[in-house]
Every structure is written in structure tokens, then in C-alpha cells.
Amino acid sequence: MNPLAISIAFVLPFLAAVPVHAATSVEEPDGAAPSGAVTGYWYAMRDQPDFGVGVASINSGPWRIEGRYNYEARNSGSLFLGWKFSGGDTVKFEVTPIIGGLFGAKHGFIPGVEASVAWGPFDAYIEAEYVSDRSNSSDSYYYSSESGSRVSERGPCRTIATSSAVSSRSSSAITPR
């Protein structure tokens, strides 16, 4: 069966279970309306076939549901469920532990975290995960797909930003983004 069809079959039941109303604003108990995003990237490679990456997410209260295709491995989908914790007055933070699975061409278990901290004009963000390949443990890897920090003075054109991607892998069989 086509891995994209498998990804869609796994993601749709979760998307249907989350109350999302585009036409009206539905207030959650904590005051935040449900939100979602769909993102796509196209990679034109010199020495490999071109490919696309898709990511869809829904946030409702503390819950986060995210589905990805071609993100952790080509021709594979992943599905995540997370719960956001946040707090702080002077120093604000958000931490969302996520747990997911990889299916399609590769199969595995993926624990991860999305976290941010802000203090005055400074903030930092990271997304990190560990992909545990079930079929070949030597293909397992840690991946920090997005991280960054910035200083902002609340004015236009006054932002200094940095970002990086870090990967620690023991094999090249799984090709992250």
C-alpha cells in the first residue's frame, strides 16, 4: 500500500476527533481558540531525487496532534500526540513532550520535545526528537530539527536571530528532511 495513503489513513481519525471551526472562534476553557497549521517544503536535490515534506498540526487547549510525511524518513509518515505545559511570569516557558510513531518505508518509535523560554526581549526555542528504528537499531538517531534564539527591542527591523539544525546519527539509511 502507498505510504502516503497509510499516513492519511492514520491522521484523518485524529483530525476528525479535534473540534476545529474555521468560520467561528471556539473558546477553550483556558481562553485560547483551537489552532492549526499545514506546512509544505519542496527539496530540489542535485544528486538525489527531488521530494516534498508535509507537516500538519492542531493545538486544542494543552493537546497537540501533529502528522508528518517524508520528515523523519523518505516515503514514511509519522504521527505525534503531545501535551503542553507552560508557566512563568518574568521568565515564561512552554514545554510540549511529544510521543509518536513512524510508519511506511521505515518503522519506529519517536519520543521528542518542543520547548521555548522567554525573558524580556530574549527568547529561545528548540524541537528535538529521537527516532528509534525498529527494523535496524543502528539506523536510530537523535535530531534537533529546529532551534533558535533572538533578541528583540519591540521595534521594526530590530531582531537578531540565530538558528541551527543538529543531527547525531549512526547510519545514513534514514534521511531526515
VENNORWO-V720343 format. One record per pair of residues at least 6 apart in sequence whose C-alpha atoms are under 7 Angstrom apart, sorted by the first residue. I is the first residue (numbers start at 1). GAP is how many residues later the second one is. Records with the same first field share a line. If there is no record, write none. Layout:
# VENNORWO-V720343
I->GAP ; GAP
This chain:
# VENNORWO-V720343
3->72 ; 73 ; 74 ; 101
7->70
11->56 ; 68
20->14
25->8
26->7 ; 8
27->6
28->33
30->31
32->29
34->25 ; 26 ; 27
35->23 ; 24 ; 25
36->21 ; 22 ; 23
37->19 ; 20 ; 21
38->17 ; 18 ; 19
39->15 ; 16 ; 17
40->13 ; 14 ; 15
41->11 ; 12 ; 13
42->9 ; 10 ; 11
43->7 ; 8 ; 9
44->6 ; 7
52->18
53->16 ; 17 ; 18
54->14 ; 15 ; 16
55->12 ; 13 ; 14
56->10 ; 11 ; 12
57->8 ; 9 ; 10
58->6 ; 7 ; 8
59->6
62->21 ; 22
63->19 ; 20 ; 21
64->17 ; 18 ; 19
65->15 ; 16 ; 17
66->13 ; 14 ; 15
67->11 ; 12 ; 13
68->9 ; 10 ; 11
69->7 ; 8 ; 9
70->6 ; 7
71->105 ; 106
72->103 ; 104 ; 105
73->33 ; 101 ; 102 ; 103
74->101
75->29 ; 30
76->26 ; 27 ; 28 ; 29 ; 30
77->25 ; 26 ; 27
78->22 ; 23 ; 24 ; 25
79->21 ; 22 ; 23
80->18 ; 19 ; 20 ; 21
81->17 ; 18 ; 19
82->14 ; 15 ; 16 ; 17
83->13 ; 14 ; 15
84->10 ; 11 ; 12
85->9 ; 10 ; 11
86->7 ; 8 ; 9
87->6 ; 7
90->29
91->26 ; 27 ; 28
92->25 ; 26 ; 27
93->23 ; 24 ; 25
94->21 ; 22 ; 23
95->19 ; 20 ; 21
96->17 ; 18 ; 19
97->15 ; 16 ; 17
98->13 ; 14 ; 15
99->11 ; 12 ; 13
100->9 ; 10 ; 11
101->7 ; 8 ; 9
102->6 ; 7
107->26 ; 27 ; 28
108->23 ; 24 ; 25 ; 26
109->22 ; 23 ; 24
110->19 ; 20 ; 21 ; 22
111->18 ; 19
112->16 ; 17 ; 18
113->14 ; 15 ; 16
114->12 ; 13 ; 14
115->10 ; 11 ; 12
116->8 ; 9 ; 10
117->6 ; 7 ; 8
118->6
121->30 ; 31 ; 32
122->28 ; 29 ; 30
123->26 ; 27 ; 28
124->24 ; 25 ; 26
125->22 ; 23 ; 24
126->20 ; 21 ; 22
127->17 ; 18 ; 19 ; 20
128->15 ; 16 ; 17
129->13 ; 14 ; 15
130->11 ; 12 ; 13
131->9 ; 10 ; 11
132->8 ; 9
133->6 ; 7
138->32 ; 33
139->31 ; 32 ; 34 ; 35
140->29 ; 30
141->27 ; 28 ; 29
142->25 ; 26 ; 27
143->23 ; 24 ; 25
144->21 ; 22 ; 23
145->20 ; 21
146->18 ; 19
147->16 ; 17 ; 18
148->14 ; 15 ; 16
149->12 ; 13 ; 14
150->9 ; 10 ; 11 ; 12
151->8 ; 9 ; 10
152->6 ; 7 ; 8
